[in-house]
Amino acid sequence: MVKTSVNDLALFGGEAALDEALHVGRPNIGDREQFLERINEMFDQRRLSNNGPFVRELEEKLAAFLGVKHCIAMCNATIALEITARALGLQGEVIVPSFTFVASAHALQWQEITPIFCDVDPVTHNIDPSRIESLLTPRTSGILGVHVWGRACDVDALGEIARKYHLKLMFDAAHAFACTYHGQMIGGFGDAEVFSFHATKFFNSFEGGAVTTNNDELARRLRGMRNFGFAGLDMVVDIGTNGKMSEVSAAMGLTSLESLDDFIKVNYENYLAYSRGLEDIPGVQLIKYTEKEENNYQYVVIEIDEGAAGLSRDMLVKILHAENILARRYFYPGCHQMEPYRSYFPNARLLLPETEKLTLKVLQLPTGTAVRGAEIDQICELIRFVFAHGSDIRASIARGTNA
Ligand SMILES: Cc1ncc(COP(=O)(O)O)c(C=O)c1O
């Protein structure tokens, strides 16, 4: 239904724009027949886990695709981050952005490594290297950069700081599968990089993840730690955990890999449709991806400047949710505002002004193969309508018509 007055908004009693809820991160699903064939093969071979043939095939294909020596598949990125931090010998304090999914910080804190939150660059949304040196202490052992939205961190600047202060450098590349930095696939930078293949990621293995590295010794440790520290049938040489990827996940990963180009193409087309649909709305900016780098375009992210737009990001979220468009406020409110970090560092926000601003401005819109072009047009029209009627909406809310 076309909205002609603010009373048509579902928040004020109108009909919702979509009949069914449209989520951010609905899974992309590749060729079902291929997947089911692999599952049959898996049952025939009776190999369900423990470094089975699909896991090994996936690791080989991913390493070749990413141009990196070693790929170690894991059950998810959170465990992969934990295992990598441990295998690198991280301890004490590690510098990490707060503008990230909470798993980046939890993976450290889970091992009693203190995450020291560093502010981000307001344009790239990535950790700001110029703010790192002032956060270093004798306890600092590493830097965990996050390639937010698949746009690479300033890898060179981070590498320089890591070298200068003898710190380990690892990357949370959960967003960054099939993205490049200076034309080279993310995966081989720093000491190690960690990918997520969670169902909400454009490339998924149901649950899953991988660590990539060019360091032979680190790869050997990661493989051991992923499997309880075993180095032979009855020989445990290190502390370890269970970080193994199952065969069913690897089968899904292999199937997703075969559709990778199609997924990226759809994401790119969706991104272009959003760019056109949201053009010239005052106070609304779609984040940009440079054509100089490869990106997976899995994140359609807008920044809302309340002053220029006339309405806050949070008001837009309320309106969209009522219309069944379940946009998400990643990464609100920032790790530093979540427990246990909020209690540990009650004043952290004073050192994170850009993070604080971003967490109030940023909104993710639905994309992926489950979202149709007509729905994107509808979402854009609705956003345009909302900001064109900001003062009426504010007045309706003030009158309590949404009570
Ligand atoms: C930046 C970031 N790091 C880590 C993770 C955790 O990934 P997983 O769900 O595979 O554990 C995510 C997942 O959403 C993420 O977005």
The ligand as an SDF file (V2000), in Angstrom:
LIG
                    3D

 16 16  0  0  0  0  0  0  0  0999 V2000
   32.7040   -9.0170   13.4070 C   0  0  0  0  0  0  0  0  0  0  0  0
   32.2710  -10.3760   13.8790 C   0  0  0  0  0  0  0  0  0  0  0  0
   33.1160  -11.1170   14.5960 N   0  0  0  0  0  0  0  0  0  0  0  0
   32.8010  -12.3520   15.0370 C   0  0  0  0  0  0  0  0  0  0  0  0
   31.5670  -12.9010   14.7470 C   0  0  0  0  0  0  0  0  0  0  0  0
   31.2300  -14.2520   15.2880 C   0  0  0  0  0  0  0  0  0  0  0  0
   31.0390  -15.1840   14.2850 O   0  0  0  0  0  0  0  0  0  0  0  0
   30.3880  -16.6260   14.5710 P   0  0  0  0  0  0  0  0  0  0  0  0
   28.9060  -16.3970   14.6600 O   0  0  0  0  0  0  0  0  0  0  0  0
   30.7910  -17.4490   13.4020 O   0  0  0  0  0  0  0  0  0  0  0  0
   30.9550  -17.1240   15.8540 O   0  0  0  0  0  0  0  0  0  0  0  0
   30.6580  -12.1860   13.9920 C   0  0  0  0  0  0  0  0  0  0  0  0
   29.3460  -12.8000   13.6970 C   0  0  0  0  0  0  0  0  0  0  0  0
   28.3690  -12.2410   13.4140 O   0  0  0  0  0  0  0  0  0  0  0  0
   31.0020  -10.8790   13.5430 C   0  0  0  0  0  0  0  0  0  0  0  0
   30.1460  -10.1460   12.8300 O   0  0  0  0  0  0  0  0  0  0  0  0
  1  2  1  0
  2  3  1  0
  2 15  2  0
  3  4  2  0
  4  5  1  0
  5  6  1  0
  5 12  2  0
  6  7  1  0
  7  8  1  0
  8  9  2  0
  8 10  1  0
  8 11  1  0
 12 13  1  0
 12 15  1  0
 13 14  2  0
 15 16  1  0
M  END
$$$$
